[in-house]
Amino acid sequence: MAIDALYKSYFQKSKIFLYPLLDIRRGSSVVPEQTYLSWEGYVNPEDAKLIAVYPKRTDAEYMNFEKFVLLKHSRATDFIHINDSQVLVTFDFSDIKEDYMHIINGRYNQINIKLKRTIRDFFEKNSGNYVYVDSYLFSEKYFSLYANLLGVSENLLREVGELCSPPDLEKENLIAEVLENNKILG
């Protein structure tokens, strides 16, 4: 699939650039409703955490995913019931904090090459997401294409250095209260 238009809507950068680094297999029906870089009053963007909000379910697939993936994940630091229908899991990325900071600062080209490939390869090769993510992580190949789509000079894009906007820290900030005594990990 080729890029023939700009992706103009905002998307959670945490979901595109961090969630794939959890190495959670695609294809499961258990996916977060949303992901965040911060959690009002609890986690700041600089803490190098990913906050994932999952729908609370009682079916066997979810219960197995919770037990064998979420609760045993090496990056999971907190597992919290935030209300009757949602579960929050925080994942720690402090071991790759430099790359995490590249993501929250919108410097996707500066992410470690191995991590870039992991992020990109999380998406199916024939999907629209794959080619867009590839363009954000490996911009060098796409400056000319984006310059034509934007009607600007390629040199201008090269000066900017990135083809994807930085995270909107307001949209990437979860605002939710915790039900008392519902923390399982941490």
C-alpha atoms as a printed R data frame, in Angstrom:
    type eleno elety resid chain resno       x       y      z
1   ATOM     1    CA   MET     A     1   0.000   0.000  0.000
2   ATOM     2    CA   ALA     A     2   1.320   3.434 -0.912
3   ATOM     3    CA   ILE     A     3   0.826   6.725  0.867
4   ATOM     4    CA   ASP     A     4  -1.360   8.944 -1.281
5   ATOM     5    CA   ALA     A     5  -2.765  11.241  1.412
6   ATOM     6    CA   LEU     A     6  -1.669  12.641  4.754
7   ATOM     7    CA   TYR     A     7  -2.985  11.135  7.936
8   ATOM     8    CA   LYS     A     8  -4.649  14.210  9.439
9   ATOM     9    CA   SER     A     9  -6.539  12.949 12.499
10  ATOM    10    CA   TYR     A    10  -4.807  12.782 15.848
11  ATOM    11    CA   PHE     A    11  -3.888   9.286 17.007
12  ATOM    12    CA   GLN     A    12  -2.493   8.172 20.355
13  ATOM    13    CA   LYS     A    13   1.265   8.079 19.879
14  ATOM    14    CA   SER     A    14   1.473   5.808 22.920
15  ATOM    15    CA   LYS     A    15  -0.632   3.189 21.113
16  ATOM    16    CA   ILE     A    16   1.371   3.352 17.879
17  ATOM    17    CA   PHE     A    17   4.920   3.742 19.218
18  ATOM    18    CA   LEU     A    18   4.912   2.130 22.689
19  ATOM    19    CA   TYR     A    19   2.247  -0.577 22.774
20  ATOM    20    CA   PRO     A    20   4.046  -2.596 20.053
21  ATOM    21    CA   LEU     A    21   7.139  -2.702 22.295
22  ATOM    22    CA   LEU     A    22   5.207  -4.811 24.819
23  ATOM    23    CA   ASP     A    23   5.573  -7.777 22.476
24  ATOM    24    CA   ILE     A    24   1.935  -8.725 23.005
25  ATOM    25    CA   ARG     A    25   0.824 -10.873 20.104
26  ATOM    26    CA   ARG     A    26  -1.566  -9.329 17.596
27  ATOM    27    CA   GLY     A    27  -4.813 -11.098 16.835
28  ATOM    28    CA   SER     A    28  -6.203 -11.328 20.344
29  ATOM    29    CA   SER     A    29  -9.611  -9.845 20.985
30  ATOM    30    CA   VAL     A    30  -8.119  -8.373 24.148
31  ATOM    31    CA   VAL     A    31  -6.781  -4.958 23.246
32  ATOM    32    CA   PRO     A    32  -6.681  -1.763 25.267
33  ATOM    33    CA   GLU     A    33  -9.538   0.667 24.822
34  ATOM    34    CA   GLN     A    34  -6.918   3.386 24.989
35  ATOM    35    CA   THR     A    35  -3.315   4.006 25.973
36  ATOM    36    CA   TYR     A    36  -1.716   7.027 27.628
37  ATOM    37    CA   LEU     A    37   1.671   8.535 28.490
38  ATOM    38    CA   SER     A    38   0.524   9.941 31.822
39  ATOM    39    CA   TRP     A    39  -2.163   9.579 34.446
40  ATOM    40    CA   GLU     A    40  -3.328  12.726 36.204
41  ATOM    41    CA   GLY     A    41  -2.032  12.736 39.785
42  ATOM    42    CA   TYR     A    42  -0.206   9.397 39.507
43  ATOM    43    CA   VAL     A    43   2.142   9.141 36.504
44  ATOM    44    CA   ASN     A    44   3.990  11.882 34.596
45  ATOM    45    CA   PRO     A    45   5.228  11.516 31.006
46  ATOM    46    CA   GLU     A    46   8.845  11.586 32.240
47  ATOM    47    CA   ASP     A    47   8.203   8.471 34.379
48  ATOM    48    CA   ALA     A    48   8.653   6.313 31.248
49  ATOM    49    CA   LYS     A    49   5.383   4.429 31.667
50  ATOM    50    CA   LEU     A    50   2.660   3.332 29.317
51  ATOM    51    CA   ILE     A    51  -0.828   3.311 30.793
52  ATOM    52    CA   ALA     A    52  -3.228   0.910 29.086
53  ATOM    53    CA   VAL     A    53  -6.939   0.813 29.879
54  ATOM    54    CA   TYR     A    54  -8.594  -2.513 29.123
55  ATOM    55    CA   PRO     A    55 -12.295  -3.335 29.228
56  ATOM    56    CA   LYS     A    56 -13.019  -5.645 32.169
57  ATOM    57    CA   ARG     A    57 -14.428  -8.901 30.837
58  ATOM    58    CA   THR     A    58 -15.322 -12.281 32.303
59  ATOM    59    CA   ASP     A    59 -14.987 -14.528 29.221
60  ATOM    60    CA   ALA     A    60 -12.323 -17.264 29.114
61  ATOM    61    CA   GLU     A    61 -10.153 -15.549 26.491
62  ATOM    62    CA   TYR     A    62  -9.907 -12.381 28.567
63  ATOM    63    CA   MET     A    63  -9.362 -14.243 31.848
64  ATOM    64    CA   ASN     A    64  -6.475 -16.229 30.303
65  ATOM    65    CA   PHE     A    65  -4.994 -13.057 28.791
66  ATOM    66    CA   GLU     A    66  -5.189 -11.293 32.139
67  ATOM    67    CA   LYS     A    67  -3.667 -14.208 34.050
68  ATOM    68    CA   PHE     A    68  -0.923 -15.230 31.612
69  ATOM    69    CA   VAL     A    69  -0.092 -11.995 29.786
70  ATOM    70    CA   LEU     A    70  -1.024  -8.904 31.795
71  ATOM    71    CA   LEU     A    71  -0.316 -10.131 35.328
72  ATOM    72    CA   LYS     A    72   2.919 -11.871 34.295
73  ATOM    73    CA   HIS     A    73   4.221  -9.233 31.888
74  ATOM    74    CA   SER     A    74   7.794  -8.238 32.712
75  ATOM    75    CA   ARG     A    75   6.996  -4.531 32.238
76  ATOM    76    CA   ALA     A    76   3.723  -4.502 34.221
77  ATOM    77    CA   THR     A    77   4.005  -2.502 37.433
78  ATOM    78    CA   ASP     A    78   0.371  -1.846 38.358
79  ATOM    79    CA   PHE     A    79  -2.892  -3.666 37.677
80  ATOM    80    CA   ILE     A    80  -5.796  -1.631 38.977
81  ATOM    81    CA   HIS     A    81  -9.572  -1.836 38.686
82  ATOM    82    CA   ILE     A    82 -10.435   1.802 37.987
83  ATOM    83    CA   ASN     A    83 -14.187   1.182 37.842
84  ATOM    84    CA   ASP     A    84 -16.648  -1.662 37.332
85  ATOM    85    CA   SER     A    85 -15.914  -1.940 33.624
86  ATOM    86    CA   GLN     A    86 -12.218  -1.044 33.178
87  ATOM    87    CA   VAL     A    87  -8.814  -2.288 34.260
88  ATOM    88    CA   LEU     A    88  -5.689  -0.142 34.117
89  ATOM    89    CA   VAL     A    89  -2.228  -1.604 33.618
90  ATOM    90    CA   THR     A    90   0.945   0.454 33.800
91  ATOM    91    CA   PHE     A    91   4.013  -0.789 31.961
92  ATOM    92    CA   ASP     A    92   7.522   0.428 32.822
93  ATOM    93    CA   PHE     A    93   9.877   1.509 30.027
94  ATOM    94    CA   SER     A    94  12.628   2.964 32.226
95  ATOM    95    CA   ASP     A    95  15.141   0.464 30.802
96  ATOM    96    CA   ILE     A    96  14.795   2.214 27.420
97  ATOM    97    CA   LYS     A    97  14.158   5.683 28.788
98  ATOM    98    CA   GLU     A    98  16.218   7.462 26.125
99  ATOM    99    CA   ASP     A    99  14.064   5.947 23.368
100 ATOM   100    CA   TYR     A   100  10.915   6.571 25.410
101 ATOM   101    CA   MET     A   101  11.895  10.246 25.647
102 ATOM   102    CA   HIS     A   102  12.432  10.351 21.872
103 ATOM   103    CA   ILE     A   103   8.817   9.189 21.524
104 ATOM   104    CA   ILE     A   104   7.313  11.709 23.945
105 ATOM   105    CA   ASN     A   105   9.354  14.476 22.315
106 ATOM   106    CA   GLY     A   106   8.300  13.459 18.804
107 ATOM   107    CA   ARG     A   107  11.805  12.464 17.695
108 ATOM   108    CA   TYR     A   108  10.780   9.154 16.110
109 ATOM   109    CA   ASN     A   109  13.749   9.044 13.725
110 ATOM   110    CA   GLN     A   110  16.121   8.958 16.697
111 ATOM   111    CA   ILE     A   111  14.652   5.784 18.237
112 ATOM   112    CA   ASN     A   112  17.018   2.800 18.316
113 ATOM   113    CA   ILE     A   113  16.861   0.940 14.982
114 ATOM   114    CA   LYS     A   114  15.938  -2.399 16.580
115 ATOM   115    CA   LEU     A   115  13.020  -0.780 18.422
116 ATOM   116    CA   LYS     A   116  11.940   0.999 15.236
117 ATOM   117    CA   ARG     A   117  11.733  -2.330 13.442
118 ATOM   118    CA   THR     A   118   9.806  -3.898 16.319
119 ATOM   119    CA   ILE     A   119   7.298  -1.042 16.258
120 ATOM   120    CA   ARG     A   120   6.863  -1.105 12.488
121 ATOM   121    CA   ASP     A   121   6.693  -4.898 12.241
122 ATOM   122    CA   PHE     A   122   3.907  -5.031 14.824
123 ATOM   123    CA   PHE     A   123   1.613  -3.850 12.031
124 ATOM   124    CA   GLU     A   124   0.618  -6.109  9.146
125 ATOM   125    CA   LYS     A   125   2.743  -5.420  6.072
126 ATOM   126    CA   ASN     A   126  -0.229  -4.889  3.776
127 ATOM   127    CA   SER     A   127  -2.053  -2.536  6.132
128 ATOM   128    CA   GLY     A   128  -2.254   1.235  5.871
129 ATOM   129    CA   ASN     A   129  -0.810   1.538  9.362
130 ATOM   130    CA   TYR     A   130   2.392  -0.251  8.346
131 ATOM   131    CA   VAL     A   131   3.360   2.205  5.611
132 ATOM   132    CA   TYR     A   132   2.473   5.271  7.693
133 ATOM   133    CA   VAL     A   133   4.430   3.989 10.703
134 ATOM   134    CA   ASP     A   134   7.336   3.138  8.415
135 ATOM   135    CA   SER     A   135   7.276   6.713  7.119
136 ATOM   136    CA   TYR     A   136   7.299   8.141 10.648
137 ATOM   137    CA   LEU     A   137  10.183   5.943 11.818
138 ATOM   138    CA   PHE     A   138  12.251   5.880  8.624
139 ATOM   139    CA   SER     A   139  11.490   9.360  7.285
140 ATOM   140    CA   GLU     A   140  14.518   9.579  5.032
141 ATOM   141    CA   LYS     A   141  12.771   7.429  2.421
142 ATOM   142    CA   TYR     A   142   9.635   9.586  2.515
143 ATOM   143    CA   PHE     A   143  10.678  13.255  2.573
144 ATOM   144    CA   SER     A   144  10.124  13.685 -1.154
145 ATOM   145    CA   LEU     A   145   6.705  12.017 -1.081
146 ATOM   146    CA   TYR     A   146   5.518  14.094  1.891
147 ATOM   147    CA   ALA     A   147   6.915  17.289  0.338
148 ATOM   148    CA   ASN     A   148   4.749  16.649 -2.729
149 ATOM   149    CA   LEU     A   149   1.669  15.862 -0.608
150 ATOM   150    CA   LEU     A   150   2.178  19.001  1.489
151 ATOM   151    CA   GLY     A   151   3.207  21.256 -1.374
152 ATOM   152    CA   VAL     A   152   6.418  22.309  0.381
153 ATOM   153    CA   SER     A   153  10.093  21.887 -0.365
154 ATOM   154    CA   GLU     A   154  11.830  18.683  0.584
155 ATOM   155    CA   ASN     A   155  14.551  20.762  2.257
156 ATOM   156    CA   LEU     A   156  11.976  22.262  4.623
157 ATOM   157    CA   LEU     A   157  10.869  18.795  5.718
158 ATOM   158    CA   ARG     A   158  14.455  17.715  6.152
159 ATOM   159    CA   GLU     A   159  15.036  20.733  8.426
160 ATOM   160    CA   VAL     A   160  12.029  19.731 10.526
161 ATOM   161    CA   GLY     A   161  13.354  16.168 10.509
162 ATOM   162    CA   GLU     A   162  10.105  14.392 11.384
163 ATOM   163    CA   LEU     A   163   6.996  13.444  9.453
164 ATOM   164    CA   CYS     A   164   4.756  12.834 12.455
165 ATOM   165    CA   SER     A   165   3.680  15.304 15.105
166 ATOM   166    CA   PRO     A   166   4.749  14.843 18.726
167 ATOM   167    CA   PRO     A   167   2.254  13.428 21.206
168 ATOM   168    CA   ASP     A   168  -0.448  15.803 22.444
169 ATOM   169    CA   LEU     A   169   0.243  15.444 26.157
170 ATOM   170    CA   GLU     A   170  -3.291  16.541 27.050
171 ATOM   171    CA   LYS     A   171  -4.838  13.806 24.901
172 ATOM   172    CA   GLU     A   172  -2.248  11.333 26.167
173 ATOM   173    CA   ASN     A   173  -3.151  12.063 29.826
174 ATOM   174    CA   LEU     A   174  -5.627   9.753 31.541
175 ATOM   175    CA   ILE     A   175  -7.957  11.373 34.034
176 ATOM   176    CA   ALA     A   176  -9.452   8.649 36.222
177 ATOM   177    CA   GLU     A   177  -9.885   7.973 39.907
178 ATOM   178    CA   VAL     A   178  -9.013   4.622 41.487
179 ATOM   179    CA   LEU     A   179 -11.518   2.582 43.446
180 ATOM   180    CA   GLU     A   180 -10.023   1.988 46.896
181 ATOM   181    CA   ASN     A   181  -8.146  -1.261 47.552
182 ATOM   182    CA   ASN     A   182  -8.178  -2.374 43.933
183 ATOM   183    CA   LYS     A   183  -4.445  -2.374 43.243
184 ATOM   184    CA   ILE     A   184  -3.158  -5.878 42.444
185 ATOM   185    CA   LEU     A   185   0.480  -5.351 41.348
186 ATOM   186    CA   GLY     A   186   2.981  -2.712 42.329
